[in-house]
Structures are given as structure tokens and as C-alpha cells.
């Protein structure tokens, strides 16, 4: 498979993932994908971006089922990095009775993003929670 085809496949998998989550969740789910993002990341960075979205949506389902809105965003930052963010509005604390630890998903993704020269952030954001990864990408010509 050529690199361009592999990248398109990863983007398509991400779109399908968000669509599946939206069809199964009570929350309103929005996806914002800036045109200049597609095809800008390496294969490894595209896969990391997909895994971040997967982990973040899984965490919403597990830890914030009461959320009313989930936003998935992919765009470029002012310094031209690619930003992938998943934000919910369920509050900044997990509901009582929710497992607070045990998984290694975010820690593993933080390590993976760091190995690519990026960084992962997860924590309270506005009225809810945000998982965000910044990945380096070449400048647009």
C-alpha cells in the first residue's frame, strides 16, 4: 500500500470511529476537520492521532456517560503543528463510582506522541474534559 493510500485509510478509519461513537452515544457529537490536515502527518503520527481519538472516546463512554456534547477537532496550530482534540462537557471530575485509574491508555499515548516529537495533554477544560495531542508536521507549501 502506498503512503498516501495508507494515510487516507487512517483518516477514513477516524471518521468511521467518530460516526460509530455518535450513533451509539446519547451525546451530540461534532467533528471539525480542517482541510489542511489531511495528508500532513507521517504514517506513525496518523496512527497516533487515531489512537488518541479512540482512547478519548472510550474514556468518555466509560467515565462520562452523562456528557451532552463531544467535540472532535483536527486542525493546525499557529506554529503549524497538527492538533487533535476531543472535548466533552461532562464536568471536570469523574462521577462517583467510576474507576479513577487502572488503564495505561493515556500514559502510553503520551509516550508514543513524545517519541514523535509531540505532546499529549489530558485534563479539565471549560465545563468538561479534554484530551489533546499536538504532533509535528511539515509546513504547508
N, C-alpha and C positions, 0 to 999 in steps of 0.2 A: 504494500500500500504506500502510495506517495505521501509525503509530509502534508501537503495541502489537503489531501483527502482525509488524512487522519485527524487534522485539526477541525475540519468541517464535521467529522463524525463526533468529536468530543463536544463541540458546540451543540450539535443536534441532540446528543445524549443529555446535556444540561437542560435544554429546552423541554425535552420529554420528561425529565425528572421533575421540573417545576410544574409541568402540566399534570403529572400524576399526583403530586402533592396537593395541588389545587383542587383536583377532583375528589380527593379523599378528606380534605380538611374543611372544617366549618368556617375557617378564616377566609377573608378576602385576600387573594394572593395576586400581587402585581410583579411584573418582570419588566425592567428597563435595561435595554441592551443598546449601548451606543454603537453606531456603525463602525467607528474606527477601532473597535476592539477585536473584531473577528480577524483571525489570522495573524495577530501580532505576537502571540506567545509561542515559546518553544513547545514541543510535544509534552515535555515533563511539566512545564508550567501550566499548560492547558489541563492536564490531568489533575494537577494540584488544585486548580480552580474548581474543577468539577467535584473533587472530593470535599472541598470546603463547603460548597453548596449542599452536597449530600449530608455532611455531618451537621451543618447548621439546621437544615430542615428536619433531620432526625431528632435533633435536640429540641426543636420547637414542639414536635409531636409528643416527645417523651416528657418534657419538663414544663411546657407552657401550652397545654391543650386548650386553655381558655382564651388564647390570643384571638383578637378580632381581625388583625391585619398583619400580613407578612409581605415585606418588600424585598425583592431580589434585584440587585443592581450590578451592572458591569460597565465600567467606563474608564477613561483616562484621567489621571490626576494632573495638576499643573506641571509637575516635573516629569510627566509622560509615563509614569508607571501605570500598570493596569490595576484597577481597584475592583474587587469583587466583594460585595457586602450583602448580608442577609440580616434584616432588621424586623423585629416583631414589636408589638405594643402590649405585651402581657405583663408588664411590670418588671422591675429590675431584680426581683427576688423570685426564686423558685417557690412554688406552692408547697404548703406543709405536706409532709409525707412523700415528697419527691426525693429520689436519690440525689445526693449532692456530689458524689464522687464515684469512682469505680472504673469509668471508661478512660481510655487513653487517646480518644479521637482528636481532640483539640491539641493536646500536647504533641502528638505525632505529626499533626499538620503544621504546627508551629515549627517543628524541627525540619520538616520537609520544605516548607516555604523559606526558612533560613538558609538551607543548603542551596537554594536557587537565587539567593541574594535578596529575598523578600522578607516580609514580616507579617505575622498574624496577630490580630487583636481581638479579644472577646471580652465583653463586659456590658454593664449598664449603659444605655444610650437613650436619651429622651425618656419617653414613657415606658420603655421596654429594654430590650437586649439586642446587641449587635455582634455579629461575627464578621470580621473584615480581614481580607488579605490584600496586601499590596505586592505585586510581582513586577520585576523589572522587564521592560520590553523596549525594543529598538524604537527610535524616533520614527515618526511617520514621514515619508519622503514627499 
